[in-house]
Amino acid sequence: MLYIKVPASTSNLGPGFDSVGMAVNLYLELEVSESKVWDIQHFGEALAELENNESHYIRKYCKYFIEKFNLEDKCFSVVMHSDIPLARGLGSSGSALIASLEIINYFYDLKLSKIDKVSLLSEIERHPDNVAPSVLGGVIVGYYNPHQNITQTLQVPVIEWPIMVVIPDYELKTIEAREALPNELAYSTAVEAGAIGNMLIAALYLKDYVTAGKMMQQDIYHEPYRKHLVPHYEMVRNVLSGDCYAFLSGAGPSIFVVCHPDNFNENYKALRRLPNCKVKHIQVDVSGVIAYEK
């Protein structure tokens, strides 16, 4: 039996749109064995709505990889547990995609390296910011070149300040969030957006989290166009105090908060008083996906 554990991820970190991601300690866990027929069992509140049929994400992408590598068809029995909420901007679909590749890699003995996996997954996602952190762990800056089908990633020092995530009780589908974005940006706006993103990366390397936080809150790639879809966006920013900085997780609606240790307790309590959401104190996952035979 194969055991798989995939961490959740947040992408963008504000201005690092489609290029910066971070793995966090919320997990999708699976136990998988070969079977005569497909059977997927779900445990945990996050997976309660999923059905055991051909449209299941795990099943669909296992089939995709089988066809891509021209492999003999197989069926699997899968037991899944997850504390990654669906459609909340925490990489739930990316984690399932990664798990599917781990199943095929193990049961067909493909011997793919983690870099191989990131490249294959980025080809599907068209950017590596969700999948690369969940595969590799930590904070990752990545670029996918669709013209040459090349993915490049670099590890950035892990954020050392406390991190919280505010998870609203409503979903935001990626397609809806994508449709909110403009088709183009003015050249001067694109230059400004790029400069903010560059400052974020420099600040993360220097562990200057005040500057990093300020850059996280100045994104002009996507947050101005999506925040109206997330009622909690302004609510969260309005209750924060001190050196405490908030940004959308992926496309939303979850909101990440990076906070100075001295300001953590007061802000955690303030966030927990907000209605219709959960607040979690989380850590960066530095290991990435793990898979082994039980």
Buried (B, 14 or more C-beta within 10 A) or exposed (E): EBBBBBBBBBBBBBBBBBBBBBBBBBBBBBBBEEEEEBBBEBEBEBBEEBEEEEEBBBBEBBBBBBEEEEEEEBEBBBBBBBBBBBBBBBBBBBBBBBBBBBBBBBBBEBEBEBEBBBBBBBBBBEBBBBBBBBBBBBBBBBBBEEEEEEBBBEBBEBBEBBBBBBBBEBBBEEEBBEEBBEEEBEEEEEEBBEEBBEBBBEBBEEEBBEBBBBBBBBBBBBBEBBBEBBBBBEBBBEBBEEBBBBBBBBBBBBBBBBBBEEBBEBBBEBBEEBEEBBBBEBEBBBEBBBBEEE
